């Protein structure tokens, strides 16, 4: 099966999305007192302080430290021309990071507490996840347009 690389604008959009997804995980997500914590510190504390070790939440928390390497693998697959495999892995990565960051972003609306969620990290991560999905699925969806003159009707 021939390898296909996305066109440069789609590739740039996807890679920018992946970069923003990873960069957002290092931005502040949690504030406790005067200390800000990134997503790795915040989710690590959540994992230690709760019983989220079992089930999907525990799996998600255990997978979170691998967001960076996973995004790098997605970018490599895309650049090497494994478009469908890259699309599937990017959609999975974006679903995971988008869900976690979306939930955290919604929680950031509560102000005045000693411990609070900061919006910058979750918003950047969610935006990057959305861009990556649009960038990787855009060519697939745009390539499915039908030509009205060949759609099976009268000429």
Buried (B, 14 or more C-beta within 10 A) or exposed (E): EEEEBBEEEBBEBBBBBBBBBBBBBBBBBBBBEEEBBBBBBBBBBBBEEEEBEEEEBBEBBEEBBEBBEBBEBBBEBBBEEBBEBBBBBBBEBBEBBBEBBBEBBEEBEEEEEEEBBBBBBBBBBBBBBBBBBBBBBBBEEEEEEEEEEEEEEEE
